[in-house]
Amino acid sequence: MEWRDEGVIVGVRKHGESSAIVELMTRDHGRHLGMVRGARSRTMAPTLQPGNSVAATWRARLDEHMGAWSIEGTRLRSSDILSSAMALHGVNHLSALTRLLPERDPHPGLHETIELVADHLHEPRMAPALMVRLEMAILAELGFGLDLAECAATGARENLVYVSPKSGKAVSRDAGEPWKDRLLPLPGFLAGRADAADAEAVAEGFRLTGYFLERDLFGPRGAPLPDARRAFILEAVRTVQSRISP
């Protein structure tokens, strides 16, 4: 069997003397593993880094076999990622999120989102908001998407500022006012408003997605939210603050 696809490297682990098991999030074949021979060579090692995009050919005698990759780098982001602590934590969290997906289950739209996030992991003004959107996309792909189009109580599409922690649906300011202490804040950049995704809004975004990630995805697996997620958020805040300090 043989097929070709594009993918983002989300994991690499040593195998034997010179090979590696490489995990890709591919466009049309989902999260997929394969062995790369000679992975530690000077020519291959720079390509086989998490966060890099590659063109890959997978070969195996039978479909259920792990198979082997032939890989060629197409967008090597590792230098940008390795130069930023925030990006390093970010790529680790991105990898943890993709491992929530069933292996070999195609998610072409999600692949595009992962490519976009990977492109900007080293950019403090873009990466945090993009990571929030990726977390929302993971929730949606696994059947736990948030419904932020209209108010759950009134059907209104304006002034959506809360989310029900029970249903994951948006709630308008007027409808939610009596119960605002029990509701989760909905930042404007996730509600379709023109509000800037500033530090406070992004923090609210992470609190929102974190609640549902923990309840619906990590919790049922008996796992906490990834340490890389917390480290990414802390490093993003520290980086932004250092840039705006006098």
C-alpha positions, 0 to 999 in steps of 0.5 A: 500500500502507498499514499502521499499526503501533506502533514505537520510533524507532531511527534518524534521518538527514537527507534533503534540505532538510527530510526524514529517513529514520526507522528504526522497530522496529515491533511487527508489521513488524519493523525498517522504514525510511520517509521523513518529510517536514518532519522538521526542523519545530518540531512534528516534531523533538522526536518524531523522536528515538531512543528515542521510541515512536510510532504510525506509518502507512506508505504506498508504491506498491509493497511493495519501495519505501522508502515514507513515514511519517506519525508521531505520538508516543505515548511521548516519552522523549527528555528523560529520555534526553538528560539522562543520558549512560548513557541516550544510550549505551544508546539508541545500543547498543539501535539497534545491536542492532536493526540485527542483525535483518533488515529487515522481519522481524517480532519482536513479542516483541522489540519489547516488550522494546525498549519496556521497556528504552527506558522505563528507560534513564535508571535506573541500577538497572534499565537495565544488567540490562535491557540484558543481557536484551535482548542475550540476546533478540537472540541468541535471535531470531537463532538463538543463544539460550543454554540456561539451563534445566538443566545440560548435563552432568547435567540438574540444574536447581539451582545453575546457576552456569556457562555453557559457552562452546562450547555456550551451555548452563548447567552446575551448580556440581558438574559444572563445578567441575573446569573452572570456569576454562574456563567463563563465570560465570552470574549468578543473575538470569539463572538464575532465582534470587532473587539481586539484579542488583547491579553484580558480577552485571550485569558478569558478565551483560555478559561472558556476552552479550558473548562470544556477541555477538562470536562469533556475531553481530558477529564473523561480520560483521567488526565489533567490539562497538559502542563504545556498548555499552562506553560504556554499561557504563562510564557505568552503573558510574560512575553507580552508584558515584557514588550509593553513594559517601559 
